[in-house]
């Protein structure tokens, strides 16, 4: 990931040039904000912790205007609901019904939320909002502590609902069919 970030920064430097007087050379801090990746197994999760209880103020101030007061959806789609709907004619793909890994929820919130100011939340706020959404989906308790150790252990309801990509180079192996 760091290599990709450096390449993108180099392209940006070449594009800015003196003619247009746009942009600036990225600092190490600029690169660090985009050089993040959280793997499904939790590798890359930062220090910090949070609970659903801790997230109420942050969610109210930073998330509710788009996602509704209880994650039910408003300007953006819902974060909760959809349980057992994936095999119906109208599946509702939410964090609780569709997402396979809890760590990818943390990663997405960290990188992309709030939409108008991505990366605004610190690690503790991100853990707490992640916990709140998991709690609203009935996956964890309100006071369960979510951190780099506990988050990867959260088993999402649809964890096994995806087909493994067994193409060469993906690291997955195809399951042998029983005859």
Residue pairs with C-beta under 8 A, 6 or more apart in sequence:
1 35
1 36
1 37
2 31
2 35
5 31
5 34
5 35
6 31
8 34
9 25
9 26
9 30
9 31
12 23
12 26
13 23
13 25
13 26
15 22
15 23
16 22
16 23
16 24
33 119
36 44
36 107
36 110
36 111
37 44
37 107
38 44
38 45
38 103
38 104
38 106
38 107
38 110
39 103
40 100
40 101
40 103
40 104
40 152
41 103
41 152
42 103
42 148
42 149
42 151
42 152
45 103
45 106
45 147
45 148
45 151
45 152
46 123
46 148
47 123
47 147
47 148
48 122
48 123
48 124
48 126
48 127
48 147
48 148
49 124
49 127
49 145
49 146
49 147
50 124
50 125
50 126
50 127
50 128
50 129
50 130
50 131
50 145
50 146
50 147
51 128
51 131
51 142
51 143
51 144
51 145
51 146
52 128
52 131
52 132
52 134
52 135
52 136
52 140
52 141
52 142
52 143
52 144
53 142
53 143
54 124
54 128
54 131
55 125
55 128
55 129
55 131
55 132
56 132
58 121
58 125
58 128
58 129
59 129
59 132
60 69
62 113
62 114
62 120
62 121
62 129
63 113
63 114
63 129
64 74
65 74
65 75
66 74
66 75
66 76
66 114
66 115
67 73
67 74
67 76
67 78
67 79
68 74
68 78
70 80
70 136
71 78
71 79
71 80
71 132
71 133
71 136
72 78
72 79
72 80
72 81
73 79
76 115
77 94
78 92
78 94
79 94
79 95
79 96
79 133
79 136
79 137
80 94
80 95
80 96
80 133
80 136
80 137
81 92
81 94
81 96
81 97
82 91
82 92
82 93
82 94
82 96
82 97
82 98
83 96
83 97
83 138
83 157
84 97
85 91
85 92
85 97
86 93
86 97
86 98
86 158
86 161
91 97
91 98
94 137
95 105
95 133
95 134
95 137
96 134
96 136
96 137
96 138
96 139
96 156
96 157
97 137
97 157
97 158
98 158
98 161
99 105
99 156
99 158
100 156
100 158
100 159
100 161
100 162
101 156
101 159
102 130
102 134
102 139
102 151
102 152
102 154
102 156
103 151
103 152
105 130
105 133
105 134
106 126
106 127
106 130
106 151
109 121
109 126
109 129
109 130
110 119
110 121
110 123
110 126
111 118
111 119
112 118
113 120
113 121
113 129
114 120
114 121
121 129
127 146
127 147
127 151
128 146
130 146
130 151
131 140
131 144
131 145
131 146
134 140
134 146
134 154
135 141
135 142
135 144
137 157
139 154
139 156
139 157
140 146
140 154
144 150
146 154
164 172
164 173
164 174
164 175
165 172
166 172
166 173
166 174
